[in-house]
Amino acid sequence: MGKKVRSAKGVVLDFDLLRLKEKIASAPKTVEVKAREDFIDKKLRRRLKKKTPVQKIVKAEPVEETPEEPTTEE
């Protein structure tokens, strides 16, 4: 079968298998795969729009209260 070599770490590498995987990965995507990816992307974009934006919490500065003048009502 394929040429198998043991790496310095002791992992067995099959160069023929790696070459086949590289060809599969570089092959163009089929129509079905592309449609599925588009569907997932649209679904994720829709969720991001629904998410409420993060609001900053701003501390209010203390307001100086002025003493009110007493009013006399008769």
C-alpha positions, 0 to 999 in steps of 0.5 A: 500500500502506502509508504509508511514512515515513523517520525521523530516523535514516533508517529506513523505517517503514510505519505500516500494517504496525506497526498490523497487527503490534500487532493480531496481538500483542494477539490472544488465544493459540490453544489450541495455542500456550497448550499449547505454552507450558505444556509448555515452562514445565513442562519448565523448572520440572522442570530447576530442581528437578533442579539442585543448590543451591549450597552455601556453603564454610565455612572450619573454624577451627583447633583447638588441639591439646592435648599428649597425656600419654605413657602407659606401658604394660607 
